[in-house]
């Protein structure tokens, strides 16, 4: 059914525990609303659900973190100017009151002379939390939060609960996804604000709380987590901010969503052998009781957990061409800092978890046996099992942004994002890559490089590989430890533009562009572009080919 009673962005949606109501939270700040629908009645037979209530922030109870309640907000006529009053700081929250302070003169100023600058106020709530809400277990009340760092309480019939934090302090909540309140205070690390924890989720058995952070991490702590910086276990898998986390109905899996890599991760919860008494634990859980998502590391910067069970989607931000097939026909992708191999036959995935930051470059060897991925180091791993093969010595001073295997899979070229876009040539003497060594280095120049590609085997090309990027393409030749290049010429009348990707097609090199055209650079021996073919309406993001032709993706 299509329910549309607001034009704002929907930030959360839930059914009540009894199944009678459907609620949706929308928008941020003073325009945020919660709409409730009656699921047992429709406007017409087969029509939409009946709108039961619509809550906005007017006259709402303001509750900040530890339960301090301010007066309900009532619309009022403009009042006469009042005497300046000192700002009042509720415990753990934002200041209330403080009206009448002259911002130019400062608090306590007189007409004779300005007062000294006011001392910094106490801790402020950062208005960056998206709207979330929860039902009580009896489906009678809702708590909902906005990006202003405040929690509001209503009964499902629309009645304002004027002292919600106090009145409902002993009430059981069906879920807890509001990233504030005393049960989740402890998930905030020191020196972090509301925007750094965009989502929390309590497990259904009331033993764990999972939290997302703005730096790509997922944390687990015992529920409840009052106080400050409670003990937790942190794990890294996404490349940047995690926007949401949630446990499945039976708490078997924790799901996280990456805001930058746009991938969905499934984390398996492993429990110990203790009998399930059905009673929430009264003591803090030990490490075995926490979801064992792999080896933990301090400050939520651990390697991706061994409990990761499935990755949905692949990264599209900061990386292109990160999809290939291995020798067994399984698909290889990257998601955040994780490499994944998906077998259609078994519907299972294997993971390479050796990266400590987002994967910025990807290539599969023509033999289908190896995968090369890069952060600031070049990682080689098995394309069929995801087992690590080698992490080659750090050479680049910035992330590797392009990588490519030679046709015989025994050489690999990488390009760094440093100021001169350093090019490195690596080689495996025995073909196993466990013995990979650096052969040569060179500088591409200051123009950004977006791809590298090898000449086709047996093409007779006078170069070994190419690099391309912003308005330039270079053809590189390798002689022992010497690497030299000559620049390609776009030709008369050709549009000089960034090149986004490239592939060898027979003796020619075909490159994609930001305009959607494919450019053909013939070989051997010619560095001048001779033909442009309009292929896509917008930028060509990836290209693949063989001796018969090339296929681009826009």
Buried (B, 14 or more C-beta within 10 A) or exposed (E): EEBEEBEBEBBBEBBBBEEBBBBBBBBBEEEBBBBBBBBEEBEEEEEBBEEBBEBEBEEBBBBBBBBBBBEBEEEEEEEEEEEEEEBEBBEBBBBBBBEEBEEEEEBEBEEEEEEEEBEEEEEEBBBBBBBBBBBBBBBBBBBBBBBBBBBBBBBBEEEBBBBBBBBBEEBEBBBBBBBBBBBBBBBBBEEBBBBBBBBBBBBBBBBBBBBBBBBBBBBBBBBBBEEEBBEBBBBBBBBBBBBBBBBEEEBBBBBBBBBBBBBBBBBBBBBEEEEEEEEEBEEEBEEEBBBBBBEBBEEBBBBBBBBBBBBBBBBBBBBBBBBBEBEEEBBBBBBBBBBBBBBEEEEEBBBBBBBBBBBBBBBBBBBBBBBBBBBBBBBBBBBBEBEBBBBBEEBBEBBBBBBBBBBEBBBBBBBBBBEEBBBBBBBBEEBBBEEBEBBBBBBBBEBBBBBBBBBBEEBEBBBBBBBBBBEBBBBBBBEEEEBEBEEBBBBEEBEEBBBBBBBBBBBBBBBBBBBBBBBBBBBEEBBEBEBBEEBBEEBBBBBBBEEEEBEBBE
